[in-house]
């Protein structure tokens, strides 16, 4: 969902001054290019108004997609994976951590980022089905908000019919958790998780977050063995959060399709005292 910085073309850094051509030193030129790349990336990450790019849909196409999703919901509901997943949420440490985040709140909003194309692929449909089943079975889940920049008009209407509110703003993952919020983000890009953490890099805000998404432990392991500067920079809040967050893995299914949809996902909690100092980034 959240892309990296756009590739910046080299500009002409020569400025005419009274007939002379002033050439910036190489180090200054490189620094200027680097600053422009950062500026481009920041521009990409700003919240922007959004609507589906297409403008056509029809009842038959929508009905077909609804049927596909209902089939996925039924398949998931009858699976051992769902029963194990639900049990984890209702008992043990995961349940205790969720209750700590909830505090006195009885409902939390579920924010679904980066769902992908539910019309074209089964994995996004299964991920959506899991969110819908959670909403049905867990009394503490309230409104469901969803966004991916590739959502079509057909998908938007189907999602609305299923009880989801499709956001009209591309937040680029930068939702501030002013109150307890569940972020449902399986298999999103690392930059999106990093944007979320960056927007909430305060102890009081992080303590409001329940996050279901990719394993941060795996990100840390991958970064340590690859020694990739870009990966480290795009994951700096993820890596810093590893020092104080709690990650609880899920038991994945032997079903190949369910594995493809949920393999490598974990629950993440960021419980901190309000006065705690966060690592400087």
Backbone as JSON, one array per atom type, in Angstrom:
{
  "sequence": "XXXXXXXXXXXXXXXXXXXXXXXXXXXXXXXXXXXXXXXXXXXXXXXXXXXXXXXXXXXXXXXXXXXXXXXXXXXXXXXXXXXXXXXXXXXXXXXXXXXXXXXXXXXXXXXXXXXXXXXXXXXXXXXXXXXXXXXXXXXXXXXXXXXXXXXXXXXXXXXXXXXXXXXXXXXXXXXXXXXXXXXXXXXXXXXXXXXXXXXXXXXXXXXXXXXXXXXXXXXXXXXXXXXXXXXXXXXXXXXXXXXXXXXXXXXXXXXXXXXXXXXXXXXXXXXXXXXXXXXXX",
  "N": [[0.82, -1.19, 0.0], [1.77, 1.35, 0.98], [4.06, 3.04, -0.8], [7.59, 3.23, -1.65], [10.03, 5.94, -1.75], [9.75, 8.11, -4.57], [11.63, 7.73, -7.59], [14.1, 10.06, -8.14], [14.86, 12.26, -10.71], [17.98, 13.47, -12.0], [18.6, 16.82, -11.62], [19.39, 19.88, -13.38], [21.95, 21.39, -11.96], [23.22, 23.76, -12.38], [23.53, 27.22, -12.24], [22.86, 30.16, -13.93], [24.65, 33.16, -13.56], [25.0, 36.36, -14.1], [26.28, 35.88, -16.6], [28.13, 33.99, -15.87], [28.65, 30.51, -15.2], [27.68, 28.83, -12.47], [28.77, 26.1, -10.7], [27.69, 23.73, -8.48], [29.5, 22.25, -5.74], [30.36, 18.74, -5.78], [29.6, 17.28, -3.47], [27.68, 18.96, -2.4], [25.77, 18.88, -4.42], [24.97, 16.19, -4.33], [23.91, 16.13, -1.76], [21.73, 17.83, -2.08], [20.2, 16.39, -3.9], [19.6, 14.16, -2.29], [18.07, 15.38, -0.31], [15.88, 16.18, -1.82], [14.84, 13.7, -2.5], [14.01, 12.78, 0.02], [12.09, 14.72, 0.56], [10.27, 14.12, -1.49], [9.45, 11.58, -0.67], [8.23, 12.23, 1.77], [6.13, 13.77, 0.83], [4.68, 11.83, -0.47], [3.76, 10.41, 1.73], [1.91, 11.98, 2.99], [-1.44, 12.64, 4.17], [-4.05, 12.18, 1.91], [-6.83, 13.17, -0.17], [-9.09, 10.72, -1.52], [-10.56, 8.73, -4.08], [-12.15, 5.95, -5.79], [-10.46, 4.93, -8.78], [-11.78, 3.96, -11.01], [-15.03, 4.22, -12.56], [-17.21, 2.67, -12.97], [-19.59, 0.11, -12.35], [-21.65, -2.76, -11.68], [-24.75, -4.38, -10.73], [-24.67, -7.21, -11.07], [-21.93, -7.9, -11.1], [-21.2, -7.02, -8.57], [-22.79, -8.7, -6.96], [-21.7, -11.17, -7.56], [-19.15, -10.89, -6.42], [-19.82, -10.57, -3.73], [-20.8, -13.14, -3.22], [-18.47, -14.66, -3.53], [-17.03, -13.75, -1.31], [-18.71, -14.52, 0.8], [-18.48, -17.27, 0.54], [-15.8, -17.59, 1.26], [-15.91, -16.71, 3.92], [-17.53, -18.71, 5.07], [-15.94, -20.96, 4.63], [-13.67, -20.31, 6.15], [-14.8, -20.04, 8.69], [-15.48, -22.66, 9.27], [-13.07, -23.86, 9.66], [-10.22, -25.31, 11.38], [-8.26, -23.49, 11.93], [-9.61, -21.01, 12.39], [-11.01, -21.57, 14.76], [-8.9, -22.01, 16.55], [-7.64, -19.54, 16.39], [-9.66, -17.8, 17.34], [-9.91, -18.78, 19.95], [-7.45, -18.04, 20.99], [-7.77, -15.3, 21.14], [-9.65, -15.07, 23.1], [-8.75, -16.19, 25.43], [-5.98, -16.61, 27.75], [-2.67, -15.03, 27.35], [-2.89, -13.26, 25.14], [-5.56, -12.4, 25.24], [-5.49, -11.15, 27.76], [-3.71, -9.04, 27.26], [-5.14, -7.58, 25.36], [-7.32, -6.74, 26.91], [-5.99, -5.06, 28.66], [-5.28, -2.96, 26.96], [-7.83, -2.08, 26.19], [-8.93, -1.11, 28.61], [-11.17, 0.99, 30.18], [-12.81, 1.16, 28.02], [-15.44, -0.1, 25.98], [-15.72, -0.74, 23.34], [-13.76, -0.94, 20.36], [-12.46, 0.68, 17.46], [-11.93, -0.96, 14.39], [-9.35, -0.71, 12.22], [-8.62, -1.27, 8.96], [-5.96, -1.67, 6.96], [-4.43, -1.72, 3.7], [-5.66, -3.94, 2.34], [-5.71, -5.01, -0.21], [-6.71, -6.39, -3.45], [-9.83, -7.52, -3.28], [-11.47, -8.51, -5.16], [-9.93, -9.72, -7.1], [-8.16, -11.57, -5.89], [-7.72, -14.4, -3.73], [-6.47, -14.47, -1.18], [-6.67, -11.77, -0.04], [-9.48, -11.81, 0.23], [-9.85, -13.82, 2.12], [-8.52, -12.67, 4.28], [-10.13, -10.42, 4.74], [-12.45, -11.81, 5.4], [-11.69, -12.95, 7.83], [-11.53, -10.65, 9.43], [-14.24, -9.88, 9.37], [-15.47, -12.07, 10.64], [-14.31, -11.81, 13.17], [-15.49, -9.4, 13.97], [-18.13, -10.27, 14.15], [-18.04, -12.17, 16.23], [-16.74, -11.1, 18.47], [-17.44, -9.0, 21.04], [-16.23, -6.62, 21.67], [-15.31, -5.33, 19.42], [-15.95, -2.63, 17.4], [-16.84, -0.26, 15.04], [-15.84, -0.8, 11.61], [-13.3, 0.26, 9.63], [-11.86, 0.77, 6.43], [-9.17, 0.64, 4.06], [-7.46, 0.78, 0.97], [-5.44, 1.91, -1.62], [-5.97, 0.73, -4.08], [-8.56, -0.13, -4.19], [-11.52, -0.79, -5.94], [-14.5, 0.68, -7.49], [-16.57, -1.21, -7.5], [-15.64, -2.98, -5.48], [-15.61, -1.19, -3.34], [-18.36, -0.66, -2.97], [-19.29, -3.2, -2.32], [-17.85, -3.72, 0.03], [-18.95, -1.76, 1.67], [-21.56, -2.73, 1.83], [-21.09, -4.91, 3.39], [-20.69, -3.91, 5.85], [-18.48, -2.3, 6.29], [-16.71, 0.8, 6.48], [-15.49, 2.59, 3.9], [-12.62, 4.45, 3.65], [-12.27, 7.89, 2.71], [-9.98, 9.21, 2.59], [-6.57, 8.84, 1.98], [-4.63, 7.73, 4.33], [-2.08, 6.83, 4.53], [-1.3, 5.09, 6.5], [-0.99, 6.64, 8.75], [-2.6, 6.99, 11.14], [-3.56, 8.44, 14.1], [-3.68, 7.04, 17.26], [-5.74, 8.01, 19.3], [-7.48, 6.9, 21.05], [-8.16, 3.54, 22.26], [-7.44, 1.32, 19.63], [-7.82, -1.08, 17.06], [-5.62, -2.18, 14.71], [-5.75, -3.75, 11.74], [-3.73, -5.42, 9.77], [-2.61, -7.5, 7.96], [0.13, -8.71, 6.12], [1.01, -6.26, 5.03], [3.11, -3.65, 3.61], [6.39, -2.97, 4.95], [6.91, -0.24, 5.31], [4.41, 0.83, 5.84], [3.66, -0.11, 8.39], [5.71, 1.15, 9.76], [5.07, 3.85, 9.31], [2.71, 3.99, 10.82], [3.63, 3.53, 13.44], [5.39, 5.69, 13.67], [3.6, 7.89, 13.57], [2.45, 7.58, 16.01], [4.35, 7.81, 18.0], [4.57, 8.09, 20.88], [4.34, 7.36, 24.32], [1.75, 7.26, 25.47], [0.07, 7.11, 23.25], [0.95, 4.82, 21.82], [0.29, 2.86, 23.63], [-2.37, 2.54, 23.18], [-2.69, 0.95, 21.0], [-3.62, -1.99, 19.3], [-2.27, -4.34, 17.32], [-2.52, -6.29, 14.45], [-0.55, -8.0, 12.34], [2.33, -8.32, 10.17], [5.2, -10.19, 11.37], [7.27, -8.5, 13.58], [9.57, -9.41, 14.68], [10.59, -11.02, 12.66], [11.16, -9.06, 10.75], [13.23, -7.74, 12.09], [15.13, -9.78, 12.21], [15.58, -10.25, 9.47], [16.64, -7.78, 8.67], [19.01, -7.72, 10.15], [20.55, -9.78, 9.05], [20.74, -9.13, 6.4], [21.87, -6.61, 6.19], [21.03, -4.21, 4.98], [20.81, -0.93, 4.1], [18.64, 0.64, 3.18], [16.44, -0.97, 3.92], [16.73, -0.94, 6.7], [16.34, 1.79, 7.25], [13.71, 2.17, 6.39], [12.39, 0.76, 8.25], [12.83, 1.72, 10.77], [11.33, 2.56, 13.03], [9.93, 0.24, 13.56], [12.03, -1.49, 14.27], [13.05, -0.14, 16.49], [10.85, -0.3, 18.19], [10.85, -2.92, 18.9], [12.24, -3.16, 21.23], [10.56, -2.7, 23.34], [8.05, -3.74, 22.81], [5.49, -6.3, 22.76], [5.23, -9.34, 21.18], [3.02, -11.71, 19.92], [2.67, -14.68, 18.42], [0.61, -16.37, 15.92], [-1.13, -19.5, 15.46], [-0.67, -21.11, 12.54], [-2.55, -22.38, 9.72], [-2.68, -25.66, 8.17], [-3.79, -25.68, 5.74], [-3.17, -24.71, 2.49], [-4.06, -22.33, 1.2], [-4.98, -20.78, 3.35], [-2.61, -20.58, 4.74], [-1.15, -19.01, 2.96], [-2.53, -16.63, 3.22], [-2.2, -15.87, 5.9], [0.26, -16.56, 6.97], [3.11, -15.95, 8.97], [2.06, -13.89, 10.45], [1.35, -11.88, 13.37], [0.29, -10.87, 16.7], [0.64, -7.65, 18.08], [1.65, -5.64, 20.82], [2.02, -2.62, 22.67], [2.59, -1.8, 25.33], [3.26, 0.73, 27.58], [4.41, 2.79, 30.3], [2.94, 5.98, 30.89], [4.82, 7.96, 31.3], [7.13, 7.0, 30.24], [10.25, 7.01, 28.49], [10.77, 7.06, 25.06], [12.78, 5.3, 22.62], [15.04, 7.36, 20.81], [14.62, 8.32, 17.44]],
  "CA": [[0.0, 0.0, 0.0], [2.61, 2.53, 1.03], [5.22, 2.82, -1.64], [8.8, 3.9, -1.26], [10.2, 7.25, -2.36], [9.84, 8.1, -6.0], [12.96, 7.92, -8.11], [14.27, 11.45, -8.52], [15.79, 12.47, -11.82], [18.99, 14.47, -11.72], [18.27, 18.11, -12.17], [20.52, 20.7, -13.77], [22.3, 22.17, -10.78], [24.02, 24.89, -12.78], [22.7, 28.42, -12.22], [23.51, 31.27, -14.6], [24.75, 34.38, -12.78], [25.72, 37.41, -14.8], [27.13, 35.32, -17.64], [28.95, 32.91, -15.35], [27.95, 29.28, -14.83], [28.12, 28.41, -11.14], [28.58, 24.67, -10.52], [27.76, 23.36, -7.08], [30.41, 21.15, -5.44], [29.7, 17.42, -5.91], [28.97, 16.9, -2.21], [26.46, 19.75, -2.24], [24.78, 18.37, -5.37], [24.45, 14.93, -3.81], [23.08, 16.43, -0.6], [20.49, 18.4, -2.59], [19.42, 15.27, -4.46], [19.1, 13.36, -1.17], [17.0, 16.13, 0.34], [14.72, 16.12, -2.71], [14.26, 12.36, -2.38], [13.29, 12.74, 1.29], [10.9, 15.55, 0.39], [9.33, 13.36, -2.32], [8.9, 10.52, 0.16], [7.33, 12.84, 2.74], [4.94, 14.18, 0.09], [3.91, 10.6, -0.7], [3.21, 9.9, 2.97], [0.89, 12.86, 3.52], [-2.81, 12.21, 3.99], [-4.55, 12.75, 0.66], [-8.18, 12.75, -0.56], [-9.04, 9.54, -2.4], [-11.77, 8.08, -4.6], [-11.76, 4.89, -6.74], [-10.07, 5.44, -10.09], [-12.78, 3.58, -12.01], [-16.34, 4.84, -12.29], [-18.26, 1.77, -13.45], [-19.88, -1.14, -11.66], [-23.02, -3.21, -11.99], [-25.26, -5.28, -9.69], [-24.26, -8.6, -11.27], [-20.54, -8.01, -10.67], [-21.2, -6.87, -7.12], [-23.38, -9.91, -6.38], [-20.71, -12.24, -7.72], [-18.1, -10.68, -5.43], [-20.4, -10.88, -2.42], [-20.87, -14.59, -3.11], [-17.1, -15.13, -3.3], [-16.66, -13.44, 0.07], [-19.51, -15.38, 1.68], [-17.87, -18.61, 0.46], [-14.57, -17.53, 2.06], [-16.31, -16.63, 5.33], [-18.0, -20.04, 5.48], [-14.78, -21.85, 4.64], [-12.83, -19.95, 7.28], [-15.55, -20.31, 9.91], [-15.48, -24.1, 9.5], [-11.69, -24.34, 9.73], [-9.55, -25.41, 12.68], [-7.51, -22.24, 12.1], [-10.46, -20.0, 12.99], [-11.31, -21.94, 16.15], [-7.68, -21.76, 17.32], [-7.44, -18.09, 16.38], [-10.66, -17.22, 18.24], [-9.57, -19.2, 21.3], [-6.31, -17.23, 21.41], [-8.26, -13.96, 21.45], [-10.59, -15.1, 24.24], [-8.1, -16.75, 26.62], [-4.52, -16.52, 27.82], [-1.97, -13.75, 27.35], [-3.42, -12.35, 24.12], [-6.78, -11.82, 25.81], [-5.09, -10.24, 28.84], [-3.11, -7.84, 26.66], [-6.23, -6.82, 24.74], [-8.07, -6.1, 27.98], [-5.16, -3.95, 29.17], [-5.41, -1.84, 26.02], [-9.21, -1.6, 26.25], [-9.19, -0.34, 29.82], [-12.59, 1.19, 30.46], [-13.55, 1.19, 26.76], [-16.18, -1.33, 25.68], [-15.61, -0.98, 21.9], [-12.65, -0.31, 19.65], [-12.59, 0.72, 16.01], [-10.98, -1.78, 13.65], [-8.87, -0.02, 11.02], [-8.03, -2.27, 8.06], [-5.14, -1.04, 5.93], [-3.71, -2.56, 2.74], [-6.35, -5.22, 2.15], [-5.47, -5.54, -1.55], [-7.87, -6.55, -4.33], [-10.7, -8.64, -2.87], [-12.13, -9.02, -6.36], [-9.0, -10.48, -7.94], [-7.33, -12.55, -5.2], [-8.37, -15.09, -2.6], [-5.86, -14.12, 0.11], [-7.37, -10.62, 0.55], [-10.85, -12.18, 0.62], [-9.75, -14.57, 3.38], [-8.16, -11.71, 5.33], [-11.36, -9.68, 5.03], [-13.35, -12.75, 6.06], [-11.25, -13.06, 9.22], [-11.96, -9.42, 10.11], [-15.69, -9.93, 9.51], [-15.78, -13.05, 11.68], [-13.94, -11.2, 14.45], [-16.54, -8.44, 14.29], [-19.33, -11.02, 14.53], [-17.87, -12.99, 17.43], [-16.1, -10.39, 19.58], [-18.31, -7.87, 21.37], [-15.46, -5.39, 21.87], [-14.98, -4.71, 18.14], [-17.01, -1.73, 16.95], [-16.85, 0.09, 13.62], [-14.76, -1.3, 10.75], [-12.9, 1.2, 8.58], [-10.97, 0.02, 5.54], [-8.59, 1.42, 2.96], [-6.34, 0.42, 0.12], [-5.61, 2.79, -2.79], [-6.36, 0.01, -5.29], [-9.96, -0.53, -4.11], [-12.34, -0.34, -7.07], [-15.85, 1.09, -7.13], [-17.29, -2.44, -7.16], [-15.18, -3.43, -4.17], [-16.06, -0.21, -2.35], [-19.79, -0.86, -2.7], [-19.44, -4.49, -1.64], [-17.34, -3.54, 1.38], [-19.96, -0.99, 2.4], [-22.69, -3.63, 2.09], [-20.66, -5.86, 4.41], [-20.58, -3.21, 7.13], [-17.23, -1.56, 6.39], [-16.67, 2.17, 5.98], [-14.29, 2.8, 3.06], [-12.12, 5.8, 3.91], [-12.13, 8.78, 1.55], [-8.64, 9.81, 2.74], [-5.44, 7.92, 2.06], [-3.89, 8.14, 5.52], [-0.74, 6.26, 4.46], [-1.01, 4.41, 7.76], [-0.65, 7.6, 9.81], [-3.75, 7.22, 12.02], [-3.17, 8.61, 15.5], [-4.55, 6.25, 18.14], [-6.11, 8.83, 20.46], [-8.16, 5.98, 21.95], [-7.84, 2.17, 21.85], [-7.75, 1.04, 18.22], [-7.27, -2.3, 16.48], [-5.15, -2.04, 13.34], [-5.74, -5.07, 11.11], [-2.83, -5.13, 8.65], [-1.81, -8.66, 7.54], [0.93, -8.69, 4.88], [1.25, -4.92, 4.49], [4.51, -3.31, 3.44], [7.04, -2.52, 6.19], [6.78, 1.21, 5.44], [3.1, 1.17, 6.38], [3.77, -0.3, 9.84], [6.6, 2.19, 10.28], [4.3, 5.08, 9.34], [1.78, 3.91, 11.94], [4.39, 3.72, 14.68], [5.9, 7.06, 13.65], [2.5, 8.79, 13.9], [2.04, 7.34, 17.41], [5.59, 7.61, 18.76], [4.43, 8.59, 22.24], [3.95, 6.23, 25.16], [0.3, 7.21, 25.69], [-0.58, 6.7, 22.0], [1.32, 3.43, 21.52], [-0.43, 1.95, 24.54], [-3.75, 2.38, 22.67], [-2.67, 0.19, 19.75], [-3.61, -3.44, 19.13], [-1.88, -4.48, 15.92], [-2.4, -7.61, 13.85], [0.18, -7.82, 11.09], [3.54, -9.11, 9.98], [6.07, -10.36, 12.52], [8.36, -7.54, 13.71], [10.77, -10.21, 14.95], [11.13, -11.42, 11.36], [11.75, -7.86, 10.16], [14.5, -7.51, 12.77], [16.05, -10.84, 11.79], [15.92, -10.02, 8.07], [17.5, -6.6, 8.59], [20.32, -8.03, 10.74], [21.35, -10.66, 8.2], [20.91, -8.55, 5.06], [22.69, -5.4, 6.28], [20.53, -3.35, 3.92], [20.56, 0.39, 4.67], [17.28, 1.07, 2.87], [15.52, -1.73, 4.75], [16.86, -0.45, 8.07], [15.74, 3.12, 7.32], [12.26, 2.07, 6.21], [11.86, -0.02, 9.36], [13.52, 2.19, 11.97], [10.42, 2.54, 14.18], [9.67, -1.18, 13.84], [13.19, -2.04, 14.96], [13.13, 0.5, 17.81], [9.73, -0.78, 19.0], [11.16, -4.28, 19.36], [12.84, -3.09, 22.57], [9.56, -2.62, 24.41], [6.76, -4.31, 22.41], [5.25, -7.72, 22.97], [4.72, -10.0, 19.98], [2.42, -13.01, 20.15], [2.4, -15.31, 17.13], [-0.61, -17.16, 15.78], [-0.93, -20.85, 14.92], [-1.15, -21.08, 11.16], [-3.24, -23.57, 9.24], [-2.01, -26.5, 7.19], [-4.43, -25.37, 4.48], [-2.25, -23.88, 1.71], [-4.63, -21.0, 0.96], [-4.98, -20.06, 4.62], [-1.21, -20.26, 5.02], [-0.77, -17.9, 2.11], [-3.2, -15.42, 3.7], [-1.89, -15.49, 7.28], [1.58, -17.02, 7.42], [4.02, -14.9, 9.43], [1.34, -12.8, 11.15], [1.42, -11.88, 14.83], [-0.32, -9.78, 17.46], [1.64, -6.76, 18.67], [1.17, -4.74, 21.86], [3.07, -1.64, 22.97], [2.26, -1.28, 26.65], [4.29, 1.56, 28.2], [3.94, 3.79, 31.24], [2.77, 7.26, 30.18], [6.02, 8.79, 31.42], [8.3, 6.29, 29.72], [10.97, 7.65, 27.39], [10.9, 6.18, 23.89], [14.06, 5.44, 21.92], [15.05, 8.43, 19.82], [14.79, 7.84, 16.08]],
  "C": [[0.86, 1.24, 0.0], [3.85, 2.28, 0.22], [6.43, 3.54, -1.12], [8.89, 5.24, -1.95], [10.28, 7.11, -3.86], [11.28, 8.29, -6.44], [13.08, 9.34, -8.62], [15.26, 11.55, -9.67], [16.76, 13.56, -11.45], [18.6, 15.77, -12.4], [19.54, 18.84, -12.6], [20.84, 21.65, -12.63], [23.22, 23.33, -11.13], [23.12, 26.11, -12.88], [23.44, 29.56, -12.89], [23.48, 32.52, -13.73], [25.64, 35.36, -13.51], [26.72, 36.83, -15.81], [28.03, 34.19, -17.2], [28.07, 31.68, -15.09], [28.52, 28.79, -13.51], [27.78, 26.94, -10.96], [28.73, 24.33, -9.05], [28.78, 22.25, -6.87], [29.65, 19.83, -5.45], [28.98, 17.04, -4.63], [27.68, 17.66, -1.99], [25.37, 19.27, -3.18], [24.13, 17.09, -4.85], [23.53, 15.16, -2.62], [21.73, 16.97, -1.04], [19.58, 17.32, -3.15], [18.82, 14.43, -3.34], [17.94, 14.06, -0.48], [15.72, 16.1, -0.49], [14.05, 14.77, -2.62], [13.47, 12.24, -1.1], [12.0, 13.53, 1.19], [9.83, 14.84, -0.42], [8.66, 12.28, -1.51], [7.9, 11.08, 1.16], [6.02, 13.26, 2.06], [4.04, 12.98, -0.16], [3.17, 10.17, 0.55], [2.17, 10.81, 3.6], [-0.5, 12.26, 3.29], [-3.41, 12.94, 2.79], [-5.97, 12.29, 0.39], [-8.1, 11.62, -1.58], [-10.45, 9.15, -2.84], [-11.32, 6.97, -5.54], [-11.47, 5.48, -8.11], [-11.09, 5.1, -11.17], [-14.13, 4.19, -11.63], [-17.49, 3.95, -12.75], [-18.37, 0.54, -12.57], [-21.28, -1.55, -12.07], [-23.45, -4.23, -10.95], [-24.79, -6.72, -9.84], [-22.82, -8.82, -10.79], [-20.43, -7.92, -9.16], [-21.73, -8.13, -6.43], [-22.42, -11.08, -6.46], [-19.61, -12.12, -6.69], [-18.6, -10.98, -4.02], [-20.44, -12.39, -2.2], [-19.49, -15.18, -2.85], [-16.69, -14.91, -1.84], [-17.43, -14.31, 1.05], [-18.95, -16.8, 1.69], [-16.61, -18.65, 1.31], [-14.89, -17.48, 3.55], [-16.72, -18.0, 5.85], [-16.83, -21.02, 5.59], [-13.9, -21.58, 5.86], [-13.5, -20.29, 8.6], [-15.54, -21.79, 10.27], [-14.08, -24.69, 9.67], [-11.19, -24.44, 11.17], [-8.77, -24.13, 12.98], [-8.36, -21.2, 12.82], [-10.75, -20.31, 14.45], [-10.09, -21.69, 17.05], [-7.43, -20.27, 17.47], [-8.39, -17.41, 17.38], [-10.34, -17.56, 19.69], [-8.41, -18.36, 21.85], [-6.77, -15.84, 21.85], [-9.11, -13.93, 22.72], [-9.97, -15.63, 25.53], [-6.62, -16.4, 26.61], [-3.97, -15.1, 27.7], [-2.5, -12.77, 26.32], [-4.66, -11.65, 24.63], [-6.45, -10.81, 26.9], [-4.53, -8.94, 28.29], [-4.19, -6.96, 26.03], [-7.03, -6.07, 25.8], [-7.3, -4.94, 28.6], [-5.28, -2.73, 28.28], [-6.81, -1.23, 26.11], [-9.46, -0.71, 27.46], [-10.67, -0.25, 30.09], [-13.44, 1.23, 29.19], [-14.25, -0.16, 26.53], [-16.09, -1.71, 24.21], [-14.33, -0.33, 21.38], [-12.98, -0.31, 18.16], [-11.54, -0.21, 15.4], [-10.63, -1.05, 12.37], [-8.12, -1.03, 10.16], [-7.28, -1.54, 6.95], [-4.59, -2.1, 4.97], [-4.35, -3.9, 2.46], [-6.07, -5.82, 0.78], [-6.77, -5.68, -2.34], [-8.69, -7.76, -3.91], [-11.44, -9.23, -4.05], [-11.23, -9.98, -7.12], [-8.31, -11.64, -7.23], [-8.02, -13.13, -3.98], [-7.78, -14.69, -1.26], [-6.5, -12.87, 0.73], [-8.8, -10.94, 0.98], [-10.84, -12.95, 1.95], [-9.39, -13.64, 4.53], [-9.37, -10.88, 5.73], [-12.34, -10.56, 5.79], [-12.99, -12.91, 7.54], [-11.69, -11.83, 10.01], [-13.47, -9.43, 10.36], [-16.11, -10.91, 10.6], [-15.43, -12.53, 13.07], [-15.01, -10.22, 14.9], [-17.8, -9.15, 14.78], [-19.22, -11.65, 15.92], [-17.37, -12.24, 18.65], [-16.85, -9.09, 19.86], [-17.55, -6.56, 21.48], [-15.03, -4.72, 20.56], [-16.17, -3.91, 17.64], [-16.97, -1.51, 15.45], [-15.64, -0.49, 12.89], [-14.5, -0.29, 9.65], [-11.82, 0.54, 7.73], [-10.42, 0.93, 4.45], [-7.47, 0.66, 2.27], [-6.5, 1.27, -1.14], [-6.05, 2.07, -4.05], [-7.82, -0.45, -5.25], [-10.75, 0.07, -5.29], [-13.72, 0.1, -6.58], [-16.71, -0.12, -6.76], [-16.93, -2.91, -5.76], [-15.65, -2.49, -3.07], [-17.53, -0.42, -1.98], [-20.04, -2.17, -1.96], [-18.97, -4.38, -0.19], [-18.33, -2.77, 2.24], [-21.15, -1.87, 2.76], [-22.38, -4.64, 3.18], [-20.4, -5.19, 5.77], [-19.29, -2.44, 7.33], [-17.42, -0.13, 5.88], [-15.37, 2.34, 5.19], [-13.85, 4.25, 3.22], [-12.0, 6.61, 2.62], [-10.8, 9.54, 1.6], [-7.61, 8.71, 2.79], [-4.54, 8.4, 3.2], [-2.44, 7.68, 5.5], [-0.32, 5.65, 5.8], [-0.81, 5.34, 8.94], [-1.87, 7.97, 10.66], [-3.25, 7.34, 13.46], [-4.18, 7.9, 16.39], [-4.85, 7.04, 19.41], [-6.88, 8.01, 21.49], [-7.87, 4.56, 21.45], [-8.35, 1.84, 20.45], [-7.08, -0.25, 17.8], [-6.89, -2.04, 15.03], [-4.96, -3.44, 12.75], [-4.97, -4.92, 9.8], [-1.99, -6.34, 8.22], [-1.15, -8.42, 6.18], [1.0, -7.32, 4.22], [2.75, -4.71, 4.31], [5.08, -2.76, 4.75], [6.86, -1.03, 6.41], [5.46, 1.61, 6.08], [3.07, 0.98, 7.9], [4.63, 0.81, 10.45], [5.89, 3.54, 10.35], [3.35, 5.12, 10.54], [2.5, 4.18, 13.26], [4.91, 5.15, 14.79], [4.82, 8.05, 14.09], [2.07, 8.68, 15.36], [3.23, 7.19, 18.34], [5.58, 8.39, 20.08], [3.89, 7.44, 23.08], [2.44, 6.12, 25.31], [-0.44, 6.76, 24.44], [-0.29, 5.24, 21.68], [0.56, 2.45, 22.4], [-1.87, 1.74, 24.13], [-3.82, 1.43, 21.48], [-2.7, -1.32, 19.99], [-3.33, -3.65, 17.64], [-1.8, -5.95, 15.51], [-1.75, -7.44, 12.49], [1.42, -8.68, 11.05], [4.4, -9.15, 11.24], [7.19, -9.32, 12.52], [9.67, -8.27, 14.01], [11.43, -10.65, 13.65], [11.76, -10.24, 10.63], [13.14, -7.61, 10.76], [15.55, -8.52, 12.32], [16.52, -10.6, 10.36], [16.89, -8.85, 7.92], [18.91, -6.91, 9.09], [21.18, -8.88, 9.83], [21.62, -10.07, 6.82], [21.78, -7.3, 5.05], [22.34, -4.42, 5.17], [20.12, -2.01, 4.52], [19.14, 0.86, 4.42], [16.26, 0.36, 3.76], [15.54, -1.22, 6.19], [16.18, 0.9, 8.23], [14.22, 3.07, 7.22], [11.59, 1.33, 7.36], [12.37, 0.49, 10.71], [12.62, 2.23, 13.21], [10.04, 1.11, 14.56], [10.8, -1.75, 14.68], [13.32, -1.45, 16.36], [12.04, -0.02, 18.74], [9.97, -2.18, 19.54], [11.7, -4.29, 20.79], [11.8, -3.1, 23.68], [8.22, -3.26, 24.03], [6.7, -5.8, 22.74], [4.62, -8.31, 21.73], [4.22, -11.39, 20.34], [2.01, -13.61, 18.82], [1.08, -16.06, 17.13], [-0.23, -18.56, 15.26], [-1.52, -20.9, 13.53], [-1.73, -22.44, 10.74], [-2.36, -24.38, 8.3], [-2.62, -26.33, 5.8], [-3.57, -24.38, 3.71], [-2.78, -22.46, 1.51], [-4.66, -20.17, 2.23], [-3.56, -19.69, 5.03], [-0.78, -19.04, 4.23], [-1.36, -16.58, 2.62], [-2.68, -14.95, 5.05], [-0.51, -15.9, 7.78], [2.44, -15.82, 7.83], [3.35, -13.75, 10.15], [1.41, -12.99, 12.67], [0.55, -10.77, 15.4], [0.8, -8.97, 18.09], [0.98, -5.82, 19.66], [2.34, -3.87, 22.31], [2.8, -0.97, 24.32], [3.43, -0.55, 27.28], [3.64, 2.46, 29.25], [3.91, 5.14, 30.54], [4.02, 8.13, 30.24], [7.27, 8.16, 30.84], [8.92, 7.05, 28.55], [11.13, 6.65, 26.26], [12.28, 6.35, 23.28], [13.99, 6.56, 20.89], [15.35, 7.85, 18.45], [15.57, 8.89, 15.31]]
}
